[in-house]
Amino acid sequence: MKKVERINIIMRYINNRAHFTITEIMREFNISRSTAIRDIREIEAMGMPLVAEVGRDGGYFVMNNSVLPTVRFTDNEIKALFIAFMATRNQQLPYLKSRQSLAEKLLGLISENQQDDLVLLNQILLFEGTNPHNPDLLDLSDLPHPMLEKLIQVLLKDKYLFVSIEEQSEIKSYPIYLLHLFREKSVWFIEGFDLEDEKRRIIPVDNLTDIKPYLLKKRASKKKIVEQLNKQAEEINLVIELGPKAISQFKKYHPLKQSLSYTNPYQTTAILKTFIHVYDPEELTEMTNWLLFLGRDIKVREIPVELLQGLQERLDLYYS
């Protein structure tokens, strides 16, 4: 890493911390003590107000109201930001109302040559959801469900929520502890722990009618929630590993409430862990059909005997 790049990263690192030491800088950036001290002195000379603390456990802290110097972007970083903006069209993500102003500020930071490159990229790159015959026409509404931003605002303050949803023309309410907010097949979901039924629950954000913090006096502790989830995890009886072709099939259709856990950064391999009610004939038949639908790009690590027998019988019919 070049010295200038390292110093810029160190400045951002220490500006986000109330206190830091030379040892922490050495360990974080894999540099010697003398290099860390020289870098800190250069950062002080550039105007960042650092205050040294004397003593055995002494270190540094940044004075209040300090600000970082102007951030500069490389050509590739500019293109990466711009393409990220383009790729979010039709994705129905939260806070997209601010995307136009962000794009305008980004363009104001760069040279005319860089702006020309971005104009060319905008002309030749099309992403999912774009109409190739009319690229300026959005196939979907670019704004997410109105409840999504409200949900995010509430959960940033509190993960204990009381949510109301519409189910079969009825309004039902659940107290939940939010575990994750995720997006799958262009739909946003809440994965939460139901505080009354003490089980994991998946709720489509599109079905939400109201969200508010849950009453303090009725809350279960986070420790208890984790214990309950761990107990339920022990009930898993189907574990399969999926390759890229099976992942593609999974995205087309799956009857499960669980989502995949990807096992590499490129999302080309994944693992699925779930529970199958083997005494429910309809569920057993549905899972048999679905596993065959996934194809050969799977490795079964754990499977109920009843489901395995169903698969074997189906395969015997195919090859008899």
N, C-alpha and C positions, 0 to 999 in steps of 0.2 A: 504494500500500500504506500503510495506517495505521501511525502510529509505534509503537503498542503491539504490533501484529502483527509489524512489522519487527524490533523488539527481541527478541521471543520467538524468531523464526527465527534471528537472529544469535546468540543464546545457544546454541541447539542446534548451530549451525554451528561455533562456536569450541570448544564442549565436546567435539566429536568430533575435534579436531585437537591435535597435540602443540605446534604453534607456528603463529602467524598474524601478519600485519602489517596496518597500516591500509590500505595499498595494495590488499591482497587483499580486504578488506571493501568498499572503494570499488568495486572492479571487480565483485565477486560480487553486490552489491546495488544497483549503479548509483546511488550517492550521492556527495555531495561529501566532501572531506577533513574539513571542519569538522563536517558531520553525522555522519560515521563516528566522529570523536573524541568528540562529545557522546554518541552511543549507547554507546560503550565505557565512558565515565565513568558513565553511568546504570546500566549492567550491573554495574560495580564497586560502585556504591552499593547495589545490590540484594543484595549479598552474595556474588557470584561472585568467588572468589579469583584475580585475574589478577596476573601478575608481569611487569613491563616489563623488557625487555632493552635495555641501552644499546649504541650503536654504529651504524655505517653500515648494517648489515643487521639492526638490532635490530627487535624486535617484541614480542609478548606470548606467554605460555603460561599454561595453567591449572594451578594447584597440584594435586598428587595428592590423591585422596580427595574431590575436589570433586563436588558433585551439583547438578543442575538444580532450579529451583523447581517446584512442582506444575504439571503440565500441565492446562490447562483446555480443554474441548471446546465448540464451538458446537452448537446444536440440530441443524443439518444434518450436522455431523461425527458426532454420536452416532447419527443415523439411518443414515448411510453405514456405520458400523462394524457396527451391528446387522443391517442388510440383508446385508452381506457375510457375517456369520455364518450367516444364514438360507440364503443362496444356496449355501453349501458343503455343505448336507445332501445325502447320497447321492452326493457327488462323490469319495469315497474318497481324500481327501487326507492327507498325512502330518501327524502331530502333532495329530490331531483329538481325541485323548483329553484334551487341555488346553482344548478349546473350552468345555466347561461351566464350568470355573473362571474362564476369561476373561470369559464372559458374566455370571457372578455379580459379578465385580469391576467390570465396566462398569456394571451396574445400581446398584451401591453408590455410584457416583460422581455419579449424576444425581438430579434432583429428582423428586417424585412426578408432576408434570405430564408430564415427559419419559418417565417409566416408563409412564404411561397411553398415551402415543402409541406406544410400542414394543409394548405389548400389543395395541393395535388393528392395527398393521402386521402383527404375527404372525398375527392372525386372518384378514386379508384378502389377504395376499400368499402365493401358492404358486409354487414353482419346479420346474424339471425334476426328475423322479424322485419327486415328491410325489403321493400318492394323494388325489385331490380328495374322495372319499367318506369317507376316514379320514386326515386330514392328519397325524395323529400316527404313522401306520404308515409305516415306511421301506420303499420298494420294493427297496432294495439294502442290503447290509451297509454301514454308514457308515464302517467302518475299511478302510484300504487293504491291499494284499498285505503280509504281515509282513516281506517282504524290502525293501520300499521304505524304511522308516525306517532299517534296518540299512545299506542302500546309502548313504543320505544321510550317516549318521554316519561311514562310512568315507571317502567322497569329500570331506567337509569337511577331512579330514586329508591326503588323497592322491588324486590323479586317476589314478594308475597302478594299475590293478586287475587281479586275476586272478579271472575270473568263471566259474562252472560253471552250465550250463543243460541243461534236458532237451529233447532233440530226437528225435522219433520213438522214444520209449521208451529212448533212450540218453542218458547224461550226457556232455556235451562241455565242455571248458574252453578259455577264450581269454584271453590277456593283452591288455588294451586300455588305451588312454589315453582317458578319458572326455571327450567334447566337450560333450554336452548330455544332460540328463535331461528328457524332454518327455512330454506327455500328449495322446493323440489318440484320439477315439472311445471315451472312458472307459477307455482302457488306457494304462499308463505304459511308456515305451520308453527304453532307453539308446542314444544315438548315440555310438559310440566308434571309435577308430582301432585296428584289429587290429595289434598290434606284431609278430606273426609273418608274417602274410600281407600286411602293409603296405597295407591297404585299409580303407575306411569300413565299419562293421558296425552294423546296427540289431538290438537284442535286446529282446524283451518282458520286462518286469520279472516278469511272472507266471511265466515259465519259469525264473527264477533258482533255483538250489538252494544256491549258496554264493557268498560274496564275501570277498575278502581283498586286502590290498595286494600289488602285484607286486614281485618280487625286485629290489633296487637294481642289482645287477651286470648285469642283462639289459635295462635300460631304454634306449630310444632317446631322444635329446634332443628337446625340444619344437621346436627349430629344424628337425630332420630330419622330424618329423611334419608340420609346416606345409608344408615343401617337397614332401613326398609328396602331401599333399592338394591342393596347387596344381597339381601335375602331373596328378592325376586329374581335376581340374576342367576341364582343357583338353580332356578326352575328351567333354564334354557335346555332344550333337548334337540335343537337343530342348529348345526354350525356348518356353514359352507363357505368356501373361498371362491371368488369369482374373478375370471380373467376379463379382458376388454370386451369380447363378444357377449359374454354373459351380462356384463354391466350395461351394455347397450340394450339388451333384452329387458333387463330389470327396469330401465328408465321408460321403456315402452309400456310395461304393465307389471304391477305386483299387487297382491292382495293384502300386503302386510302394513302395519302401522309403523314399523321400524324403518329406519333409513340405513343405508350402507355405511360402513366404516372403512374409508379408503386406507390402504396400507402402503402407498407410495405417493410422492408429491405430484405425480402426473395423473393420478386417479385412474390408472389402468389396471390396478388390482384392488380387491376389496374383500372384506369378510362380513358375513351376516350371521347374527346370533338371534334366535327367536324361540318362542315356545309354541308347540303344536298340540292342540287338544286331540289326542289320538282316539278318543271315544266319541268324537263328533264326526259321523260319516260324511257330512257335507264338506266340512273343513278338510278332512283327510283326502277326499276326492279332488277338491280344489287345489290343495298343495301338490298332489301327485301330478295334476295337469300342468301346474305352474313350473315345477322342477323340470319337466320334460320340455316346456316352452323355453327355459333358459338355455337348453342345448348342452353340448359336451364340454363347454369351456368352464366347468365347475369342478371343484374337488370337495367331496363330502367328508367332513371331519367328525361329525356326530349326527346321528339320525335315529328317530324312533323305529323300533322293529316293525311296527304296523305300517309306517310310511314306506319303509324299505320293501316290505312285502307287496304293497300296492304298486310300487314302481316295477318290481320284478314281474308281477302279473301283467301289467300293461306292456312291458317289453316282450314278454312271451307271446302276447297276442300279435304284436307287430311282426315278429320274426317267425311265427309258426306257419 
